[in-house]
């Protein structure tokens, strides 16, 4: 079996961004134990794969759950965090993650690099949902190829508040109105995924639907997901959205409901910056 092929500079650069974001998530206390995941589609920058793909370790889908890869994902190459691995360990991406190629029938994957050198290394159980999100985005014409899932404290706190989690619009406006940058840098807003079993197909489908319309999907009482052209862009959406939630909750904790930026002023921001 072949493992640990030589990766080109473009691929290594994208993996370095994943490692960088992993450190941010850990330092913010958004990634306890093995919480959170990152994956990035490397297909367009990977180049040609030398040799017979069957020489690389192959794993079937039953190792990461009961669902199926989208058929359009056949042949796509991803870097993804491994199941049970800690976000902070992405400083060693060859241990905490792997580069894999979804096979030609989209029924499994070949491990090309990393994975602690194990032939049965498994990506996160949420990997199939990541692939579904990226394929849906790409089919819509988006250039996004990275998914970040993490546990941002203040967005999760706000998702426990019944007055705000009941509506995408209400939740978004609570964050938008706290700072002009939130309105500017999370321009499509925040969608709410009602609480459901982590890793379920319901969660995957609803998250995909929300991310087609919003910059961030908040999993009620659980976490947040975003996409971007790379890991840094995907992280930025969650980071900025969480700033809005943090400011809003800080005002409530101080004993007052924040007035916030007016709807008219937010409309001015939209028009001025072509949001």
BALUMDO-421387 format. One line per field, with one value per atom (N, C-alpha, C): x, y, z; residue in three letters; atom name; residue number from 1. Coordinates in steps of 0.001 Angstrom, whole numbers, plus 500000, padded with zeros to 6 digits. Atoms other than C-alpha are relative to their C-alpha. Layout:
BEGIN
px X/...;
py Y/...;
pz Z/...;
residu ala/...;
atome CA/...;
num NUM/...;
//
This chain:
BEGIN
px 500830/500000/500874/499306/501138/499337/500524/500745/500943/499197/501975/500704/499463/502408/500502/499495/504202/498925/501023/501762/500644/499441/502271/499836/499978/502770/498607/501348/499199/499171/500728/497741/500532/499408/500166/499593/500413/499201/498581/501373/495517/499953/499968/496318/500573/499460/498414/498912/501123/495311/499082/500821/493340/500643/499286/496006/499880/500111/495905/498621/501361/492131/499773/500126/492324/500544/499423/494553/499098/500923/492102/498809/501173/489176/500337/499586/491094/500210/499706/492281/498734/501259/488723/499098/500803/487471/498755/501099/485286/500149/499712/486692/500466/499685/486580/500217/499674/488040/500087/499953/487304/498873/501098/484532/500435/499753/484349/500722/499394/485521/500308/499662/487150/500288/499626/487300/500123/499794/488472/500175/499929/488010/501243/498716/491460/500054/500005/490394/500642/499551/491119/501479/498585/494626/500897/499222/495721/500931/499196/496999/499725/500174/497361/500517/499590/497571/500787/499148/500466/499712/500122/500048/498564/501293/497180/499347/500697/494617/499754/500278/493987/501185/498854/497465/499900/500185/496220/498923/501003/494262/498599/501393/490524/499116/500977/487750/498608/501384/484036/499262/500746/481393/499517/500530/480277/500900/499104/483271/499673/500327/481785/498499/501432/478050/499185/500946/474978/499625/500422/474676/500924/499245/476033/500571/499459/478309/499106/500661/476616/500768/499324/477336/500939/499162/478801/501362/498733/481567/501036/499060/483181/501257/498732/486864/500488/499562/486966/501012/498921/489982/499864/500207/489630/501112/499352/491668/498898/501054/489509/500562/499614/489951/499493/500371/489864/498999/500961/487182/500721/499405/487976/501212/498803/490880/499624/500220/491223/500411/499708/491130/501415/498668/494272/501104/498995/496100/500173/499796/495668/501289/498634/499018/500898/499345/500129/498979/501108/497768/500144/499810/499327/499518/500523/498150/498509/501386/494865/499065/500832/493635/500616/499469/494137/499540/500438/493969/499440/500631/491563/499351/500691/490023/498755/501246/486377/500070/499806/486278/499024/500727/484795/498519/501411/481502/499383/500456/481228/499449/500421/480903/501070/498907/484155/501087/498913/487507/501338/498621/491220/500781/499163/493625/501310/498815/496426/501147/498966/498264/499504/500348/498338/499307/500741/495970/500856/499089/498800/500609/499459/499887/499151/500880/496934/499188/500727/495277/498488/501440/491851/499591/500285/491944/498655/501337/488457/499860/500299/487417/498859/501101/484946/498691/501303/481471/499126/500756/480198/500520/499367/482323/499020/500944/479497/499149/500788/477425/500840/499122/480452/500046/499943/480688/498692/501299/476962/499912/500037/477301/500853/499087/480311/499497/500508/478807/498799/501158/475538/500443/499488/477476/500617/499328/479582/499006/501022/476518/499250/500681/475023/500888/499067/478110/500932/499139/479776/501424/498602/483576/500400/499694/483338/500439/499532/485297/500460/499623/485842/498796/501044/483490/500683/499540/484177/498791/500995/482064/500698/499400/482805/498917/500939/481189/500228/499789/481232/499086/500724/480183/498758/501118/477978/498896/501048/476166/499204/500718/475330/499115/500808/474179/498727/501162/471889/499004/500907/470492/499172/500816/469162/498875/500978/467049/498796/501164/463544/499508/500474/462792/500776/499144/465600/500221/499681/466169/498817/501190/462625/499948/500066/463402/501394/498730/466325/500161/499940/465485/500261/499833/465213/501403/498663/468430/501053/499040/470300/500021/500045/469111/500574/499406/470127/501518/498548/473697/500392/499696/473663/500026/500193/472526/501055/499042/475394/501264/498731/478209/499890/500104/478374/500733/499214/481036/499249/500763/478655/499045/500889/476156/500787/499206/478956/500644/499191/480899/499253/500893/478000/498752/501057/475858/498738/501187/473540/499340/500617/472893/500237/499819/472490/498709/501148/470166/500018/500121/468907/499592/500339/468922/499405/500613/466402/500702/499254/467853/499569/500236/468172/501243/498908/470420/501264/498737/474071/500354/499587/475283/498864/501147/471755/499861/500257/470607/499143/500808/468046/500887/499074/470855/500771/499238/472855/499156/500862/469914/499645/500411/468797/501182/498812/472348/500324/499747/472860/499015/501027/469578/500269/499732/470485/501227/498771/473974/499878/500268/472542/499430/500655/470806/500749/499371/472917/501505/498552/476601/500363/499747/476385/498724/501108/474148/500299/499856/473669/499170/500701/472801/499506/500576/470434/500593/499430/472093/501214/498899/475090/501210/498817/477325/499657/500188/477774/500815/499334/478805/500045/499905/480043/500864/499150/481694/500751/499225/484294/500900/499061/486819/501203/498970/489317/499606/500344/489395/499939/499978/490202/498720/501240/487194/498818/501099/484843/500030/499857/486220/499526/500354/485744/498496/501448/481998/499512/500438/481550/500553/499352/484002/499259/500694/482212/498576/501355/478732/500010/499930/479811/500264/499771/481061/498668/501308/477531/499230/500704/476062/500618/499310/478687/499632/500365/477937/498547/501423/474195/499782/500160/474409/500648/499363/476796/499083/500968/474165/498886/501045/471486/500518/499418/473822/500198/499839/474336/498659/501314/470606/499198/500798/469437/499951/500163/468116/500691/499276/470504/499109/500741/469024/500466/499443/471352/499911/500056/471837/498586/501381/468501/499890/500241/466936/500352/499669/467345/501509/498545/471067/500566/499534/471494/499696/500308/469767/501014/498951/472269/501292/498805/475100/499869/500237/473564/500195/499924/473282/501402/498662/476653/501042/498998/478616/499516/500540/476411/499942/500052/475738/498889;
py 498804/500000/501261/498727/503542/500968/498941/506365/501191/498788/509880/500406/499470/511062/501421/498638/514349/500979/499010/517265/501246/498799/520326/501209/498827/523805/500589/499439/524931/499223/500841/521994/500228/499771/522472/501354/498670/526149/499958/500107/525270/499241/500754/522738/500863/499066/525393/500941/499153/527625/499243/500816/524783/499916/500054/524416/501324/498675/528175/500206/499852/528194/499076/500903/525156/500610/499356/527130/501111/498941/530048/499409/500606/527776/499500/500505/526169/501144/498884/529485/500732/499351/530834/499104/500975/527784/499589/500419/526883/498539/501345/523359/499095/500886/521317/498562/501396/517796/499827/500194/516588/500769/499238/519143/500817/499206/520813/499241/500652/519889/501010/499190/521377/499049/500734/520028/500988/499121/521566/499166/500680/520450/500485/499682/520341/499614/500623/518863/500875/499118/521903/500345/499630/522429/498788/501189/518856/499551/500474/518095/498544/501386/514690/499054/501022/511637/498935/500976/509448/498592/501399/505703/499521/500675/503309/500386/499596/504670/498814/501192/501103/499575/500279/501038/500720/499259/503428/499338/500620/502232/500479/499672/502107/499673/500219/502471/500207/499844/502006/500954/499001/504404/499510/500476/502146/500363/499589/503427/501380/498655/506923/500269/499774/506375/499297/500731/505173/500735/499187/507935/499785/500176/508234/501326/498822/510676/500389/499616/512738/499413/500637/511049/500963/499001/514327/500164/499852/514078/498965/501040/511054/500648/499484/511779/501250/498797/514819/499635/500201/515162/501031/499145/516581/499816/500138/517335/500117/500007/516550/499538/500431/516243/498583/501370/512677/499872/500242/511207/499865/500063/511676/500871/499158/514009/501371/498699/517308/501117/498857/520633/500524/499469/521736/499153/500884/518736/500220/499674/520173/500761/499498/521794/498921/501145/518316/499377/500448/517868/498583/501377/514585/498977/500882/513115/500222/499670/514935/500012/500007/514715/499165/500756/513131/500648/499677/513836/498720/501194/511427/500335/499866/510869/499133/500773/509844/499135/500922/506808/500289/499681/506748/499660/500326/505279/500760/499219/507684/499090/500953/504673/499791/500118/505080/500988/499042/506814/499289/500453/506208/501034/499110/507688/500220/499668/509513/500540/499320/511318/500156/499752/511659/498818/501061/509746/499150/500724/508790/498765/501150/506341/498748/501151/504077/499732/500347/502203/500057/499958/502322/501318/498693/505991/500517/499548/507519/501506/498578/511136/500172/499711/512836/499398/500552/511302/501024/498953/514667/500287/499711/514446/499934/500118/513290/501252/498769/516315/501161/498970/518539/499898/500201/517025/500442/499587/517535/501524/498532/521216/500563/499467/521824/499711/500331/520009/500877/499135/521961/501423/498654/525218/500104/499961/524380/499893/500126/523341/501315/498707/526769/501077/499033/528472/500637/499443/529290/499473/500410/529167/499416/500534/527954/498545/501387/524768/499554/500376/524763/500092/499997/523911/500044/499931/524937/499822/500172/523642/500154/499774/524857/500357/499748/525721/501392/498631/529535/500317/499931/530363/500880/499070/533402/499680/500427/532163/498842/501100/528989/500542/499413/531034/500627/499330/533142/499002/501013/529982/499313/500510/529021/500971/498960/532228/499860/500301/531385/501204/498812/534996/500271/499692/534981/498802/501170/531410/499558/500423/531107/500528/499363/533211/500330/499609/533583/501517/498541/537265/500634/499415/538036/499725/500368/536165/500835/499240/537842/501467/498579/541341/500283/499812/540868/500120/499944/540317/501169/498922/542748/501366/498639/545737/500440/499670/545592/500682/499487/546660/500083/499923/547954/498872/501054/545346/498681/501247/542511/500047/499846/543849/499909/499949/544380/498670/501188/541136/498682/501173/538724/500459/499279/540283/499189/500820/537328/499526/500305/536836/498590/501239/533813/499189/500900/530846/499050/500869/528711/498591/501411/524905/499521/500450/523703/498767/501092/521256/498651/501373/517729/499182/500891/514736/500340/499737/515600/498854/500999/513806/499381/500587/513030/500566/499511/513351/501257/498785/515910/501211/498895/518085/500359/499756/517681/500737/499388/518565/501439/498661/521564/500959/499151/522903/500404/499691/522676/501051/499046/524509/501394/498694/527287/500666/499405/527778/500400/499488/528255/501409/498695/531371/500941/499203/532545/499748/500160/533066/499027/500873/531144/499230/500801/528299/499703/500294/528072/498776/501180/524650/500315/499631/525385/499157/500623/524621/499113/500901/523089/500732/499412/525150/500782/499220/526894/499406/500490/526056/501145/499041/528258/499406/500404/527872/501213/498934/529887/499427/500470/529731/499327/500705/528674/500018/500125/527951/501353/498687/531548/500774/499300/532973/499383/500660/530378/500353/499612/531147/501431/498588/534891/500196/499839/534540/499679/500379/532728/500965/499096/534986/501332/498716/538177/499847/500232/536741/499855/500210/535669/501305/498688/539213/500714/499391/540465/499380/500678/537824/500335/499692/538556/501393/498645/542293/500064/500000/541662/499389/500665/539238/500809/499154/541587/501117/498969/544319/499419/500628/541945/499692/500326/540841/501251/498736/544506/500598/499594/544843/500859/499190/546625/499357/500445/545786/501016/499028/547377/500616/499325/549976/499508/500496/548878/500997/499196/550329/499912/499984/551372/499260/500664/549543/500920/499041/552718/500090/499935/552892/498711/501258/549207/499959/499916/549854/500875/499143/552662/499217/500831/550219/499064/500931/547755/500688/499280/550349/500544/499403/552011/498960/501027/548771/498914/500939/546971/498583/501289/544154/499123;
pz 500000/500000/500000/500025/499201/500969/499132/501727/499950/499867/502294/498708/501241/498731/500240/499878/498164/499536/500322/498234/499402/500613/496059/500924/499131/497493/500203/499876/496785/501006/499039/498718/501409/498681/501598/500565/499549/501748/500568/499502/502160/501331/498744/504870/501122/499004/506663/500511/499580/506716/500955/499103/508288/501375/498721/510975/500745/499387/511599/500621/499478/511995/501189/498858/514267/501278/498818/516623/500505/499588/516627/500761/499368/517502/501396/498692/520360/500986/499108/521810/500430/499660/521760/500855/499244/523713/499214/500871/520757/499561/500517/520329/501130/498898/523506/499502/500345/523302/498478/501457/519739/499299/500579/519140/498800/501198/515757/498904/501160/512280/498915/501168/509214/498839/501209/505676/498857/501147/502422/498736/501290/498815/499259/500627/497203/498520/501319/493864/498936/501078/491693/500069/499864/493068/500241/499649/493698/498881/501130/490227/499683/500412/488647/501074/499046/490877/499257/500670/489821/500506/499623/489802/500117/499884/490397/501326/498783/492877/500923/499192/494044/500860/499144/495558/501346/498754/498249/500852/499117/501316/499676/500309/500608/501190/498931/503159/499428/500450/502564/500926/499239/503803/501346/498723/506631/501175/498915/508589/500527/499524/508867/499996/499857/509067/498937/500836/507234/498718/501124/504640/498800/501233/501111/499522/500647/499360/498811/501251/496617/498820/501139/493306/499287/500656/492010/500667/499274/494604/499596/500424/492940/499420/500484/492354/500708/499288/494642/501089/499034/496912/501120/498836/500438/501024/498699/503499/501032/498995/506534/501344/498662/510281/500257/499723/511541/501133/498940/513754/501337/498673/517435/500209/499882/516693/500570/499398/518533/499047/500863/516711/500254/499684/518552/499394/500580/517076/498504/501412/513580/499762/500166/514261/499406/500650/513135/499051/500859/510192/499486/500473/509127/501021/498959/512449/500236/499645/513107/498800/501195/509524/498906/501138/506156/498705/501351/502448/499412/500562/500795/498666/501285/497387/500037/500094/497120/498750/501121/494885/498859/501230/491384/500076/499826/492610/501165/498841/495575/501102/498969/497876/501070/499036/499799/499630/500242/499726/500140/499871/499319/500804/499196/501884/499257/500782/500082/500845/499206/502882/501425/498598/506649/500647/499322/508872/500910/499105/511230/499348/500703/508546/500122/499808/509371/498739/501219/506532/500178/499745/508212/500654/499392/509272/499496/500363/509308/500192/499816/508724/500995/499114/511032/499495/500377/511079/499285/500673/509789/498592/501285/506650/498837/501107/504393/499896/500035/505384/499482/500554/504648/498476/501448/501181/499350/500535/500619/499895/499990/501557/498875/501011/499301/498587/501335/496313/499661/500241/496703/499689/500245/496885/498605/501293/493839/498847/501031/491833/499793/500097/492579/499395/500569/491134/501007/498957/494450/499859/499983/494750/501358/498674/498364/499910/499977/499054/501370/498642/502813/500922/498965/505702/501362/498615/509296/500911/498939/512177/501340/498695/515693/501007/498910/519040/500586/499531/519363/501182/498733/522896/499939/499931/522435/498998/500926/519333/500589/499348/521258/501125/498923/524281/499449/500561/522124/499416/500560/520512/501074/498896/523970/500361/499661/524086/499070/500829/522881/499204/500706/521907/498719/501152/519335/499088/500818/518142/499142/500727/516791/498572/501311/513709/499486/500636/511302/500025/500098/510889/501363/498667/514618/500533/499530/515453/499266/500798/512599/500418/499671/513495/501380/498674/517141/499896/500193/515908/499106/500942/512974/500673/499491/515021/501007/498950/517499/499498/500527/515183/498483/501459/511590/499275/500664/510752/499917/500058/511594/498803/501159/509058/498698/501226/506533/499651/500263/506931/500180/500030/507512/499242/500713/504763/499743/500256/504152/501286/498725/507848/500510/499240/510104/499944/500032/509633/501179/498828/512520/499582/500179/512364/501317/498745/514993/500545/499371/517482/499420/500448/516131/500318/499633/516620/499220/500703/515822/499060/500977/512723/499211/500687/511490/498587/501345/507905/500029/499845/509080/500222/499752/510411/498729/501229/507192/498972/501011/504948/500359/499580/507004/499957/500044/507315/498567/501415/503559/499505/500441/502960/500560/499388/505406/499378/500532/503991/498530/501342/500507/500056/499850/501891/500944/498955/504840/500038/499852/505651/501111/498846/508944/500316/499475/510077/501467/498576/513847/500331/499502/515209/501411/498706/518082/501123/498800/521445/499701/500375/519661/499435/500624/517384/498756/501227/514061/498872/501209/510494/498993/501096/507672/498898/501118/504298/499478/500609/502435/498937/501012/499647/500630/499249/502302/501466/498582/506035/500690/499363/506955/499726/500327/505132/500738/499289/506622/501480/498597/510097/500229/499826/509590/500156/499895/509073/501416/498654/512385/501036/499050/514212/500096/500010/513142/500533/499491/513772/501519/498557/517242/500747/499383/517979/500234/499825/517400/501153/498909/519715/501350/498743/522370/500495/499618/522371/500460/499647/522466/501380/498703/525388/501115/498999/527194/500468/499627/527092/500869/499187/528375/501402/498690/531185/500845/499284/532094/500419/499523/532590/499060/500922/529465/498625/501378/526022/499097/500818/523499/498923/501061/521178/498645/501247/518396/498868/501223/514951/499437/500492/513479/498668/501275/510551/498833/501064/508492/499796/500117/509274/499418/500599/508447/498513/501425/505121/499284/500581/504492/499803/500123/505179/498809/501111/502729/498663/501265/500002/499740/500145/500640/499594/500247/500620/499040/500994/498058/500570/499309/500507/499432;
residu unk/unk/unk/unk/unk/unk/unk/unk/unk/unk/unk/unk/unk/unk/unk/unk/unk/unk/unk/unk/unk/unk/unk/unk/unk/unk/unk/unk/unk/unk/unk/unk/unk/unk/unk/unk/unk/unk/unk/unk/unk/unk/unk/unk/unk/unk/unk/unk/unk/unk/unk/unk/unk/unk/unk/unk/unk/unk/unk/unk/unk/unk/unk/unk/unk/unk/unk/unk/unk/unk/unk/unk/unk/unk/unk/unk/unk/unk/unk/unk/unk/unk/unk/unk/unk/unk/unk/unk/unk/unk/unk/unk/unk/unk/unk/unk/unk/unk/unk/unk/unk/unk/unk/unk/unk/unk/unk/unk/unk/unk/unk/unk/unk/unk/unk/unk/unk/unk/unk/unk/unk/unk/unk/unk/unk/unk/unk/unk/unk/unk/unk/unk/unk/unk/unk/unk/unk/unk/unk/unk/unk/unk/unk/unk/unk/unk/unk/unk/unk/unk/unk/unk/unk/unk/unk/unk/unk/unk/unk/unk/unk/unk/unk/unk/unk/unk/unk/unk/unk/unk/unk/unk/unk/unk/unk/unk/unk/unk/unk/unk/unk/unk/unk/unk/unk/unk/unk/unk/unk/unk/unk/unk/unk/unk/unk/unk/unk/unk/unk/unk/unk/unk/unk/unk/unk/unk/unk/unk/unk/unk/unk/unk/unk/unk/unk/unk/unk/unk/unk/unk/unk/unk/unk/unk/unk/unk/unk/unk/unk/unk/unk/unk/unk/unk/unk/unk/unk/unk/unk/unk/unk/unk/unk/unk/unk/unk/unk/unk/unk/unk/unk/unk/unk/unk/unk/unk/unk/unk/unk/unk/unk/unk/unk/unk/unk/unk/unk/unk/unk/unk/unk/unk/unk/unk/unk/unk/unk/unk/unk/unk/unk/unk/unk/unk/unk/unk/unk/unk/unk/unk/unk/unk/unk/unk/unk/unk/unk/unk/unk/unk/unk/unk/unk/unk/unk/unk/unk/unk/unk/unk/unk/unk/unk/unk/unk/unk/unk/unk/unk/unk/unk/unk/unk/unk/unk/unk/unk/unk/unk/unk/unk/unk/unk/unk/unk/unk/unk/unk/unk/unk/unk/unk/unk/unk/unk/unk/unk/unk/unk/unk/unk/unk/unk/unk/unk/unk/unk/unk/unk/unk/unk/unk/unk/unk/unk/unk/unk/unk/unk/unk/unk/unk/unk/unk/unk/unk/unk/unk/unk/unk/unk/unk/unk/unk/unk/unk/unk/unk/unk/unk/unk/unk/unk/unk/unk/unk/unk/unk/unk/unk/unk/unk/unk/unk/unk/unk/unk/unk/unk/unk/unk/unk/unk/unk/unk/unk/unk/unk/unk/unk/unk/unk/unk/unk/unk/unk/unk/unk/unk/unk/unk/unk/unk/unk/unk/unk/unk/unk/unk/unk/unk/unk/unk/unk/unk/unk/unk/unk/unk/unk/unk/unk/unk/unk/unk/unk/unk/unk/unk/unk/unk/unk/unk/unk/unk/unk/unk/unk/unk/unk/unk/unk/unk/unk/unk/unk/unk/unk/unk/unk/unk/unk/unk/unk/unk/unk/unk/unk/unk/unk/unk/unk/unk/unk/unk/unk/unk/unk/unk/unk/unk/unk/unk/unk/unk/unk/unk/unk/unk/unk/unk/unk/unk/unk/unk/unk/unk/unk/unk/unk/unk/unk/unk/unk/unk/unk/unk/unk/unk/unk/unk/unk/unk/unk/unk/unk/unk/unk/unk/unk/unk/unk/unk/unk/unk/unk/unk/unk/unk/unk/unk/unk/unk/unk/unk/unk/unk/unk/unk/unk/unk/unk/unk/unk/unk/unk/unk/unk/unk/unk/unk/unk/unk/unk/unk/unk/unk/unk/unk/unk/unk/unk/unk/unk/unk/unk/unk/unk/unk/unk/unk/unk/unk/unk/unk/unk/unk/unk/unk/unk/unk/unk/unk/unk/unk/unk/unk/unk/unk/unk/unk/unk/unk/unk/unk/unk/unk/unk/unk/unk/unk/unk/unk/unk/unk/unk/unk/unk/unk/unk/unk/unk/unk/unk/unk/unk/unk/unk/unk/unk/unk/unk/unk/unk/unk/unk/unk/unk/unk/unk/unk/unk/unk/unk/unk/unk/unk/unk/unk/unk/unk/unk/unk/unk/unk/unk/unk/unk/unk/unk/unk/unk/unk/unk/unk/unk/unk/unk/unk/unk/unk/unk/unk/unk/unk/unk/unk/unk/unk/unk/unk/unk/unk/unk/unk/unk/unk/unk/unk/unk/unk/unk/unk/unk/unk/unk/unk/unk/unk/unk/unk/unk/unk/unk/unk/unk/unk/unk/unk/unk/unk/unk/unk/unk/unk/unk/unk/unk/unk/unk/unk/unk/unk/unk/unk/unk/unk/unk/unk/unk/unk/unk/unk/unk/unk/unk/unk/unk/unk/unk/unk/unk/unk/unk/unk/unk/unk/unk/unk/unk/unk/unk/unk/unk/unk/unk/unk/unk/unk/unk/unk/unk/unk/unk/unk/unk/unk/unk/unk/unk/unk/unk/unk/unk/unk/unk/unk/unk/unk/unk/unk/unk/unk/unk/unk/unk/unk/unk/unk/unk/unk/unk/unk/unk/unk/unk/unk/unk/unk/unk/unk/unk/unk/unk/unk/unk/unk/unk/unk/unk/unk/unk/unk/unk/unk;
atome N/CA/C/N/CA/C/N/CA/C/N/CA/C/N/CA/C/N/CA/C/N/CA/C/N/CA/C/N/CA/C/N/CA/C/N/CA/C/N/CA/C/N/CA/C/N/CA/C/N/CA/C/N/CA/C/N/CA/C/N/CA/C/N/CA/C/N/CA/C/N/CA/C/N/CA/C/N/CA/C/N/CA/C/N/CA/C/N/CA/C/N/CA/C/N/CA/C/N/CA/C/N/CA/C/N/CA/C/N/CA/C/N/CA/C/N/CA/C/N/CA/C/N/CA/C/N/CA/C/N/CA/C/N/CA/C/N/CA/C/N/CA/C/N/CA/C/N/CA/C/N/CA/C/N/CA/C/N/CA/C/N/CA/C/N/CA/C/N/CA/C/N/CA/C/N/CA/C/N/CA/C/N/CA/C/N/CA/C/N/CA/C/N/CA/C/N/CA/C/N/CA/C/N/CA/C/N/CA/C/N/CA/C/N/CA/C/N/CA/C/N/CA/C/N/CA/C/N/CA/C/N/CA/C/N/CA/C/N/CA/C/N/CA/C/N/CA/C/N/CA/C/N/CA/C/N/CA/C/N/CA/C/N/CA/C/N/CA/C/N/CA/C/N/CA/C/N/CA/C/N/CA/C/N/CA/C/N/CA/C/N/CA/C/N/CA/C/N/CA/C/N/CA/C/N/CA/C/N/CA/C/N/CA/C/N/CA/C/N/CA/C/N/CA/C/N/CA/C/N/CA/C/N/CA/C/N/CA/C/N/CA/C/N/CA/C/N/CA/C/N/CA/C/N/CA/C/N/CA/C/N/CA/C/N/CA/C/N/CA/C/N/CA/C/N/CA/C/N/CA/C/N/CA/C/N/CA/C/N/CA/C/N/CA/C/N/CA/C/N/CA/C/N/CA/C/N/CA/C/N/CA/C/N/CA/C/N/CA/C/N/CA/C/N/CA/C/N/CA/C/N/CA/C/N/CA/C/N/CA/C/N/CA/C/N/CA/C/N/CA/C/N/CA/C/N/CA/C/N/CA/C/N/CA/C/N/CA/C/N/CA/C/N/CA/C/N/CA/C/N/CA/C/N/CA/C/N/CA/C/N/CA/C/N/CA/C/N/CA/C/N/CA/C/N/CA/C/N/CA/C/N/CA/C/N/CA/C/N/CA/C/N/CA/C/N/CA/C/N/CA/C/N/CA/C/N/CA/C/N/CA/C/N/CA/C/N/CA/C/N/CA/C/N/CA/C/N/CA/C/N/CA/C/N/CA/C/N/CA/C/N/CA/C/N/CA/C/N/CA/C/N/CA/C/N/CA/C/N/CA/C/N/CA/C/N/CA/C/N/CA/C/N/CA/C/N/CA/C/N/CA/C/N/CA/C/N/CA/C/N/CA/C/N/CA/C/N/CA/C/N/CA/C/N/CA/C/N/CA/C/N/CA/C/N/CA/C/N/CA/C/N/CA/C/N/CA/C/N/CA/C/N/CA/C/N/CA/C/N/CA/C/N/CA/C/N/CA/C/N/CA/C/N/CA/C/N/CA/C/N/CA/C/N/CA/C/N/CA/C/N/CA/C/N/CA/C/N/CA/C/N/CA/C/N/CA/C/N/CA/C/N/CA/C/N/CA/C/N/CA/C/N/CA/C/N/CA/C/N/CA/C/N/CA/C/N/CA/C/N/CA/C/N/CA/C/N/CA/C/N/CA/C/N/CA/C/N/CA/C/N/CA/C/N/CA/C/N/CA/C/N/CA/C/N/CA/C/N/CA/C/N/CA/C/N/CA/C/N/CA/C/N/CA/C/N/CA/C/N/CA/C/N/CA/C/N/CA/C/N/CA/C/N/CA/C/N/CA/C/N/CA/C/N/CA/C/N/CA/C/N/CA/C/N/CA/C/N/CA/C/N/CA/C/N/CA/C/N/CA/C/N/CA/C/N/CA/C/N/CA/C/N/CA/C/N/CA/C/N/CA/C/N/CA/C/N/CA/C/N/CA/C/N/CA/C/N/CA/C/N/CA/C/N/CA/C/N/CA/C/N/CA/C/N/CA/C/N/CA/C/N/CA/C/N/CA/C/N/CA/C/N/CA/C/N/CA/C/N/CA/C/N/CA/C/N/CA/C/N/CA/C/N/CA/C/N/CA/C/N/CA/C;
num 1/1/1/2/2/2/3/3/3/4/4/4/5/5/5/6/6/6/7/7/7/8/8/8/9/9/9/10/10/10/11/11/11/12/12/12/13/13/13/14/14/14/15/15/15/16/16/16/17/17/17/18/18/18/19/19/19/20/20/20/21/21/21/22/22/22/23/23/23/24/24/24/25/25/25/26/26/26/27/27/27/28/28/28/29/29/29/30/30/30/31/31/31/32/32/32/33/33/33/34/34/34/35/35/35/36/36/36/37/37/37/38/38/38/39/39/39/40/40/40/41/41/41/42/42/42/43/43/43/44/44/44/45/45/45/46/46/46/47/47/47/48/48/48/49/49/49/50/50/50/51/51/51/52/52/52/53/53/53/54/54/54/55/55/55/56/56/56/57/57/57/58/58/58/59/59/59/60/60/60/61/61/61/62/62/62/63/63/63/64/64/64/65/65/65/66/66/66/67/67/67/68/68/68/69/69/69/70/70/70/71/71/71/72/72/72/73/73/73/74/74/74/75/75/75/76/76/76/77/77/77/78/78/78/79/79/79/80/80/80/81/81/81/82/82/82/83/83/83/84/84/84/85/85/85/86/86/86/87/87/87/88/88/88/89/89/89/90/90/90/91/91/91/92/92/92/93/93/93/94/94/94/95/95/95/96/96/96/97/97/97/98/98/98/99/99/99/100/100/100/101/101/101/102/102/102/103/103/103/104/104/104/105/105/105/106/106/106/107/107/107/108/108/108/109/109/109/110/110/110/111/111/111/112/112/112/113/113/113/114/114/114/115/115/115/116/116/116/117/117/117/118/118/118/119/119/119/120/120/120/121/121/121/122/122/122/123/123/123/124/124/124/125/125/125/126/126/126/127/127/127/128/128/128/129/129/129/130/130/130/131/131/131/132/132/132/133/133/133/134/134/134/135/135/135/136/136/136/137/137/137/138/138/138/139/139/139/140/140/140/141/141/141/142/142/142/143/143/143/144/144/144/145/145/145/146/146/146/147/147/147/148/148/148/149/149/149/150/150/150/151/151/151/152/152/152/153/153/153/154/154/154/155/155/155/156/156/156/157/157/157/158/158/158/159/159/159/160/160/160/161/161/161/162/162/162/163/163/163/164/164/164/165/165/165/166/166/166/167/167/167/168/168/168/169/169/169/170/170/170/171/171/171/172/172/172/173/173/173/174/174/174/175/175/175/176/176/176/177/177/177/178/178/178/179/179/179/180/180/180/181/181/181/182/182/182/183/183/183/184/184/184/185/185/185/186/186/186/187/187/187/188/188/188/189/189/189/190/190/190/191/191/191/192/192/192/193/193/193/194/194/194/195/195/195/196/196/196/197/197/197/198/198/198/199/199/199/200/200/200/201/201/201/202/202/202/203/203/203/204/204/204/205/205/205/206/206/206/207/207/207/208/208/208/209/209/209/210/210/210/211/211/211/212/212/212/213/213/213/214/214/214/215/215/215/216/216/216/217/217/217/218/218/218/219/219/219/220/220/220/221/221/221/222/222/222/223/223/223/224/224/224/225/225/225/226/226/226/227/227/227/228/228/228/229/229/229/230/230/230/231/231/231/232/232/232/233/233/233/234/234/234/235/235/235/236/236/236/237/237/237/238/238/238/239/239/239/240/240/240/241/241/241/242/242/242/243/243/243/244/244/244/245/245/245/246/246/246/247/247/247/248/248/248/249/249/249/250/250/250/251/251/251/252/252/252/253/253/253/254/254/254/255/255/255/256/256/256/257/257/257/258/258/258/259/259/259/260/260/260/261/261/261/262/262/262/263/263/263/264/264/264/265/265/265/266/266/266/267/267/267/268/268/268/269/269/269/270/270/270/271/271/271/272/272/272/273/273/273/274/274/274/275/275/275;
//
